[in-house]
Amino acid sequence: MSNPDKSAVVVTRWWWVRHAPVRDDGGNIYGQKDIACDTSDREVFEAVAKILPRKAVWYSSNLKRTHQTEDAIWATGFPKPANMAPDAAFAEQNLGQWQGMNRAAFLASRPIGSHWFADIGEPAPGGESFMDLYQRVCGAIDRINLEQAGKDVIAVGHGGTIKAAVGLALGGQPEKGLAFDIDNCSVTRLDHFSSADRSSWRLPMVNQQPWIADARHAAMHQPAGPEVVPETKLA
């Protein structure tokens, strides 16, 4: 006997793409600075395009590096949507007075073992805390889950934005989301299930990099926060 409630479950599939690498930051923290990214590696975008759904609604942050990344995906022949919806709720964390500071020197001044620039509740001077980012991202996700229920949603965002979405999918644990690496151009899929009386998430893939088998594209990796980059030993 079939379950009569199963047909009432609506699945909304989120396909998060982090923007392409930023090359002109001068080694400095950029946060919400509207800085360009490098979309010259066409093979990377061809690989990303192969795993994204063709019939989807698209969202991005209001920062141009996400728009440049979308353009690079569409330039591979991927069908461009008729409507695009930039949303400031998906922007990177506003790091206030930390923006423009030397990244390495700043991180050296912070506690060892942090997964982000500060504790989740600590706001940057003149900016936001990660919890501020988390709450605005969650609000936008909740709204879009209602507006686009049952559809595929492609959202081009930032390292912090996607970590916030992962934290939500892990049951509302933003600190757990920060523990994940989110590489440039990587694809993270989060499926939202909803019915009349409950909702839940599933994480089919996080930080998927369909080009990663080819060492020519190693330059795609840039930290999304204070990640520890292992030292390589010379032979």
C-alpha positions in Angstrom: 0.0 0.0 0.0 1.5 3.3 -1.0 2.0 6.1 1.5 -0.7 8.7 0.9 1.5 11.5 2.4 4.5 10.9 0.2 3.0 12.8 -2.8 2.6 15.9 -0.5 6.4 16.2 0.0 7.9 19.0 -2.1 11.6 19.0 -2.9 13.4 22.2 -3.8 17.0 21.5 -5.0 19.6 24.3 -4.3 22.7 24.3 -6.5 25.2 26.7 -5.0 28.2 27.9 -7.0 31.0 29.9 -5.5 32.3 32.7 -7.6 35.6 32.4 -9.6 38.9 33.3 -8.0 39.8 36.9 -7.1 43.3 37.8 -8.4 43.5 41.5 -7.7 43.0 41.6 -3.9 46.6 42.4 -3.2 46.6 39.7 -0.5 44.0 41.7 1.4 40.7 40.9 2.9 37.9 42.0 0.6 34.6 40.9 2.1 31.9 43.0 0.4 34.3 45.1 -1.7 33.0 44.9 -5.2 36.1 43.3 -6.7 36.3 41.4 -10.0 37.2 37.7 -10.5 39.1 35.7 -13.0 36.9 33.7 -15.4 39.6 32.9 -18.0 39.7 29.1 -17.4 36.9 28.1 -19.8 37.3 24.3 -19.1 36.4 24.9 -15.5 33.1 26.5 -16.4 32.4 23.8 -19.0 32.8 21.2 -16.3 30.5 23.2 -13.9 27.9 23.6 -16.7 27.7 19.9 -17.3 26.4 19.2 -13.8 24.0 22.1 -13.4 20.3 21.6 -14.3 19.1 23.3 -17.5 15.7 24.2 -16.2 16.3 26.2 -13.1 15.7 29.6 -11.6 18.8 31.7 -11.0 19.9 33.9 -8.1 23.1 35.6 -7.3 24.5 38.2 -4.9 24.6 41.8 -5.8 28.4 41.8 -6.2 29.9 41.7 -9.7 32.1 38.7 -9.2 29.0 36.5 -9.0 27.6 38.1 -12.2 30.9 37.5 -14.0 30.8 33.8 -12.9 27.3 33.4 -14.2 28.4 35.0 -17.5 31.2 32.5 -17.8 28.9 29.6 -17.3 26.4 30.9 -19.9 29.3 31.5 -22.3 29.9 27.7 -22.5 26.5 27.4 -24.2 24.5 26.8 -21.1 21.0 28.3 -21.5 20.8 31.8 -20.0 17.6 32.3 -18.0 15.1 34.9 -19.1 15.1 36.5 -15.7 17.9 37.0 -13.2 17.5 37.9 -9.6 20.5 39.6 -7.8 19.8 39.5 -4.1 21.9 41.5 -1.6 21.0 38.9 1.0 23.4 36.5 -0.7 26.4 38.9 -0.6 29.6 38.0 1.3 29.9 39.1 5.0 30.5 42.8 5.4 33.9 42.7 7.1 33.9 46.5 7.8 37.3 47.9 8.8 39.0 44.6 8.3 38.4 45.0 4.5 41.7 46.1 2.9 43.8 44.7 5.8 46.6 42.3 4.9 45.0 38.9 5.1 48.0 36.9 6.4 48.9 39.5 9.1 45.2 39.6 10.2 44.9 35.9 10.5 48.2 35.7 12.4 46.6 38.0 15.0 43.6 35.7 15.5 43.2 32.6 17.7 44.7 29.4 16.1 42.2 26.9 14.7 39.5 29.4 13.7 37.4 28.4 10.7 36.5 32.1 9.9 37.7 35.6 10.5 36.2 35.8 14.0 33.8 33.9 16.3 30.4 33.8 14.7 28.9 36.4 17.1 31.8 38.9 16.8 31.0 41.7 14.3 33.8 43.3 12.3 34.2 46.9 13.3 31.7 48.8 11.1 30.5 45.6 9.6 28.7 42.3 10.3 29.3 39.2 12.4 29.0 35.8 10.7 25.6 35.4 12.5 24.4 38.5 10.8 25.4 36.9 7.5 23.8 33.6 8.5 20.5 35.2 9.5 20.1 37.2 6.3 21.0 34.2 4.1 18.6 32.0 6.0 15.8 34.5 5.6 16.4 34.7 1.8 16.5 30.9 1.5 13.2 30.5 3.5 11.6 33.0 1.2 12.8 31.4 -2.0 11.8 27.9 -0.7 8.2 29.2 -0.6 8.4 31.2 -3.9 10.1 28.5 -5.9 8.9 25.3 -4.2 9.6 22.2 -6.1 12.1 23.8 -8.5 15.8 23.7 -9.1 17.5 26.8 -7.8 21.0 27.8 -9.0 22.5 30.4 -6.6 25.9 32.0 -7.3 27.4 33.3 -4.1 30.4 33.5 -1.9 32.4 31.3 0.5 30.6 32.7 3.6 27.2 32.7 2.0 27.5 29.0 1.0 28.9 28.0 4.4 25.9 29.7 6.0 23.6 27.7 3.7 25.4 24.5 4.7 25.0 25.4 8.4 21.2 25.8 7.9 21.0 22.4 6.1 22.9 20.8 9.0 19.9 21.7 11.3 20.7 25.3 12.0 24.3 24.9 13.1 26.3 27.8 11.6 29.5 26.8 13.3 29.3 23.4 11.6 28.9 25.0 8.3 32.1 27.0 8.8 34.1 23.8 9.0 33.5 23.0 5.3 35.8 24.1 2.5 34.1 25.9 -0.3 36.4 26.3 -3.3 36.0 28.8 -6.1 33.6 27.6 -8.8 32.7 24.6 -6.7 29.1 23.3 -6.7 27.2 22.5 -3.5 23.8 20.9 -3.6 21.3 21.1 -0.8 17.9 19.6 -1.1 15.0 21.1 1.0 12.0 18.8 1.8 8.8 20.2 2.9 5.3 18.9 3.7 2.3 20.2 5.5 3.7 19.6 9.0 7.5 19.5 8.7 10.6 20.4 6.7 14.1 19.0 6.5 17.3 19.1 4.4 19.6 16.6 2.7 23.2 17.4 1.6 23.8 15.3 -1.6 27.2 17.1 -2.3 29.3 19.8 -0.9 32.3 21.5 -2.6 32.0 19.3 -5.7 34.8 20.3 -8.2 34.2 18.5 -11.5 37.5 19.7 -13.0 39.7 18.6 -10.1 41.2 15.6 -11.7 43.3 17.8 -14.0 46.2 19.5 -12.2 46.1 22.4 -14.8 43.2 23.9 -12.8 44.9 23.9 -9.4 44.8 27.7 -9.3 41.0 27.5 -8.7 41.7 26.9 -5.0 41.7 30.0 -2.9 40.8 30.2 0.8 37.2 31.0 1.8 38.1 32.3 5.2 41.1 31.5 7.3 41.8 28.0 5.9 45.1 26.4 6.7 47.1 25.7 3.5 49.5 22.8 4.0 53.1 23.3 3.2 54.5 21.2 0.3 57.8 19.5 0.8 60.3 19.7 -2.0 61.7 16.4 -3.2 
